């Protein structure tokens, strides 16, 4: 019973309930010129989070296509209340940081408890992150307005407005992660590997490292997420062209994998597909240039990528027999 309660499915269900509340509030918000389309969009997403584990996959796919159609038709908008500027100066001292600090504390505790009872610690961290958000909300209510129903409604409504300000790009990470799985199943990694073999001789370690890190960065730019790009590059380039030929004595697979992954993360800094990192902040801060964040990060991203190439090449070369 306890294992079912403290599970990822519970976290997904809680997320879905919040999205349903957002959808209901949006439907009732007449200041949103596209309130009906927006409400249906968030209600569908909430239902997917709650029932996605038990619904047939084809039903989930149809619901996702409906969401894409709604957003593609321009029916997802935000409330005019999201444009308002409100400033309230309330002195809470150091207590104002308590909600922020609660989340990592609960996450770490959950991961340790899962590992202590023989369960997956990584899964426990994700569960802790979800429940940490709930605890943080309760702490925020206690610090600001007290545990009152009116305060809870205000908090949910502010969350809704923030969610509307970000818009449909909120679901982009999930869609891109799915795209990575599709690419892997379709054999895109094998196609890339055959192309690299034709262009780069198998004994040219530096060029193979460049191809590995460049492919990872480019796929991350396309997908917006290095975690989504990693399975494709790992199965197509990293494992068959670097780890197998130069290992096990010449390359540590864990080291090569993490360096490849973080090399791809430099691509995250250079793409609008990573909307949560590069586009949403520009929108929330009302920057004149919506790509201003990317322009600023670009030279640093290139420097980071170059460092990863040299580092991975040196690590393999230094330990090669």
N, C-alpha and C positions, 0 to 999 in steps of 0.2 A: 504493500500500500504506500509506504513512504517513498519507495523507489519510483513509483508511478507519479506521485505528487511532485517530487523534485526531479523532473526530467525535462528534456528539451521540448517534448510535446506540450508540457504545461506552459513553458515559456512562449512557445508559438501561439498557444491558445490565449494567453494573456495579451500578447501583441495583437492578435486578431480582435479581441474585445475592445482594446483601445482604438483600433481602426474603425470598428463598428460605431463607437461613440463619436469619433471624428466625422464619420459619414452622416450620422443622424444630426449632429450639430450643424454640419454644412448644409444639409437639406433645409434646415429651419432658418438659415442665415440669408435673409433677403438682400443683404448688401453685396453678396457674391453674384455677379451677373451670369455665372455659369454654375449655379449651385446644384442643379439637378444632375448634370453630367458629372460634376466633381463628386457629389455624394454617392452616385452609383459606382464610380471608380473606386472610392475608398471602401465602400461596403463590400464590393466583390473581393478586393484584396484582403479584407478582414475575414471573409468566409474562407478564402484559400488558406490563410494562416491557421484558422481553427480546424477546418475539416480536410486540409490537404493530405493528411496522413491516412485517411480512410476513404477519400473520394477516388474513383477511378482516374487514372492518369489522363485519359482523354477528356474527361470533364474539366479537369484543371487546365488542360491546354486550351479548351474552348473559352474558358473564363479569361485566361490571359489574352487570347486574341480579341475578346470583347473589350478588355481594358485598353489594348493597343488601338482598337478602332475608336474608342471614346476619346483618347488623347490625340490620336491622329486627326480627328475631326475638329480639334480645338475646343473640346467641351470641358476640359479640366482647367479651372481657373482658381483665383484666390479672392478672398473677401477683401473689400476695401478697408476693413478694420486692420488688416495686416500692414497697411501703409502708415498707420498712425504712429506718432512718436510720443511715447509716454515715459516720463521720468519721475520716479518716486524715490526720494532719498530716505532710506530707513537705516538706522544705525543698529547693526546686529553684531558688530565686532567680528572676532574670528569665527563665530558660530555660522556665519554665512557660507563658510567653506566646508562645513560638515557634510552637506549632501554630496558634494563632489568627492570627498575622501571616503565616504561610505561605500561607494561602488567598487573601487579596487579592493577594499578590505573584505567585503563579502565575497568577491570573486576568488580571492586567494584562499579564504577559509573553505569555500565550497570545493575548490580543486583539491585541497589537502584532505578534506573529509572523504571525497570520492576515492582518492588514492588509498586512504587509510582503510577503507572498507572493500578494497580490491576491485574498484571500478575504474573506468577511464578518467584520468585526471584532466585531460583536455576537454572532455565532454563536461566534466564538473565545472571547469572554468566558464564555459559558455552558460551553463545553468546558473552559476553564481552571478554572472554578468546580468542575466535577466532578472533574477530576484534582487540583486543589488540595486537595480533601477527602481524597483518597487519600494525597497527600504529607503532609498534616497528621496523618493517623493514624499514618504511619510515624515522623514526628518525635515525636509524643506517646509512642509506644512507646519510642523511643530515650531520651527525656528521663526517663521514669518507670521502666519495668521492663527496658528493653533490648529488642532485636528477638528476642523469644522467642515460641514458639508458644503457650505458656500465657498470656502477656500479651495476645496477639492474640485468643485465645478470650474472655478476660475483657473485653476492650474491645468485642467484638461482642455479648457477652451484656449488658453495660451499655447498649449502644445499643438492644438489643431491649427491655429494660425501659423505657427512656425512650420508645421508640416505642409500647409498650403503654400507657404512662401517658397519651399523647396520644390514642391510639385511632383510630377510623375517621375522625375529622375531618382526619387527615393527607391524605386524598384529596380534601377539599372544594375546594381551589383548582383542581385539574384539572377537577372536575365543573362548577364555576361558570364556568370559562373556556369549557368546551364549551357551557354555557347561553348565554353571550354570542354565540357563533357561530350558535347556533340562532335566537336572537332576531333577529339581523341578517338571516339568510336568510329568516326568516318575515315580514320587512317591518315589524317592530315600530317601527323608527326612523321609517318613513314615516307610520305611524299617529300617533306622537307629534308629528311635524312638522305634520300636518293639524290636530291639536288645538291646538297652539300658535298656528298661523296664525288660527284662529277666535277665540282669546282675546286675542291680542296684536297690535296694528297693526304693520305691517311697518316703520314709521318710528320706532317707540319703542325706541331702542337699549338703554336701561337695562333695560326690561322683558324684552327678548329675551335680554340677558345673564343676568338673573335666572332666566329659564326654562331657559336652557342649563345654568347651574351647578346649579340646583335639580334638574333632571332627572338630571344626572350624579350628584349626591349621593344622590338617592333610589334610582337604579338600583344604585349601589354598595352602599347599605344592603341592598337585596334580594339582590344577588349576592355581597356580601362582598369584592369585588375591583374596583378602579377600572379595571384593564386589561380585565376582562371587560365592564364597562359601557361603556367608551369607544367601541367600534365602533357600538353602538346609538345613542348620543347624537350622535356625530360625523356619522353618515350621516343622522340624522333632524333634528337641530337646528343643530349647529355649522356644517356646510358649507352647507346650503341657506338658512339664515336669518341667518347672521352673515358667513361668509367670502365667499360669492358676492355678496350685496347690498352689502356695505361694502368689498369688496376689488376689485382687488388693491392699490390705493393706500391703502385705509383700514384694513386689518388685515393683519398678518403671520400667515399660516396657521400657521407653526411656533409662534409665541408664543401664539396663541389655542388651539392644540391642547394645549400643555403646561400652560397655566393651567387649561384645562378638566379635564385629567387630574388635576392636583393638587387642584382643587376637589372632584373626586370622592373623592380620598384622604381628605378630611375626613370623608366618610361611612364610611370604613373604621373610623374611631375610634368610631363610634356604633352598631355592629351586632354582634350575636353571630354573624352569618354569617361574619364574619372571624375564624373560630375560632382560627386559629394565632396571631393577635395578641391577642385579647381573652378567649377562653375557656380555651385551653390554659395560658397563664401563671397564671391564677387556680387551675386544677386542680393545676399543678405546685407552686405556692406554698401550696397548701391554704388559700386564702382562704375565710372564712366566707361571703362573698357572691360567687357565681360571676359576677355582673355588676358587681362592684366596680370593675374596670378601666374598663368603659364609663362608669359613673357619674362616675368621676374625670375622664375624658377629654372628656365631653360638652360642657361650656362652652368648653373650648379649641377643640374641633372647630367649634363654631358661630362662634367668633371668626375662625378660619382661613377658613372658608367665606365669611364676610362680607367679609373682606379680598380674597379672590379675585374676588368680584363687583365690588367697587369698582375693583380694579386692572385687570381686563379691560375694564370699561366706560371707564375713563380712557384706557387705551392705544389703544382703537379711536377714541374721541372725539378724542383729541389728534392723531391722524394722518389722520382722515377729511378728504377734500377739501371 
